[in-house]
Amino acid sequence: MAEGQQPPQTVASFETSLDELEKVVKELESGDLSLDRSLELFSRGVDLSDSCRKQLEQAETRVEMLIRKEGTYQPEPFRPEK
């Protein structure tokens, strides 16, 4: 890798991102932070939230592609069992 170049960023797993987002929220809710730290955490939280949302959308697309009806694939909303 050439000097000055940064390695490509890898996307953390959904579970890892969600866990970190929960920690960020807890720290923000503590209320004992400086403005700079609050803004830093808020920005990180937005990034993590976007990453989780994108991963969920990709998973939803894969699930829709796998649902098969009458010989063709048709999207069907996910309905968790109760």
N, C-alpha and C positions, 0 to 999 in steps of 0.2 A: 504494500500500500504506500503511495507517495506521501511524502511529508506534508502535513497540513490537511490531509484528507481525513475525514471521520469515517469510522466503520458504519455500514448501513445499520439502521435501527431495526431491531426485531420487535414484533408485536407480542406483548405478553399474553398469556392465556386469559380467557374471559374470567376465570376464577381468580387469578392473580390480580387482574385489574380491578375486579369488583371488591376484593379484599382490601386493596390499597385505597380505593375510593371510600370504603367504609371508615378506614382509619383517618383519612383526610377530613371527612365529615365530623367525626368525633372530636378531632383536634380543633376544627373550626367552631364547633358547638361549645367548646370549653370557655371561649370568650376571653382567655388570658393571653392574647396574642398581640403583637405589634401590628400596625397597619401593613407594613411591608410583608410580614410573615403571612398575614391573612390574605393578602393579594396573591402571594406566591402559591399558597395552598388552594385558593379559589381557582387560579389558572390551571393548576395540576388536576384539580377535580373536574374541570370542564374537559380537559384532554382525556382523562380516564373515562368520563361519561360518554364522550364521543366514540372512543375505542370500543367500549362495551356495546353501545348502540349499533355500531357497524358490524360487530361480530354476531350480534343477535339477528340483524337483518340478513347476513350471509347464511346463518344457520336456518333461518326461516325459508330462504330461497332453496336451500338444499332439501329441506323437508318437503316443500311443495313439489319439487321435481321428482321426489321418490313416491309420492302418493299416486297410485294408479287406479283408474276407474274405467271399466269397459274397454280395456285395451289401449287407452290413451292416458297420458298423464294430465291431470287437472289439479289446479291449486285448490286446497281445502284448508280452512282455518284449523289451527291446532286447538283441540278441546281436551284439556287434561281431565283424567278420571278423578272423580271425587270420592 
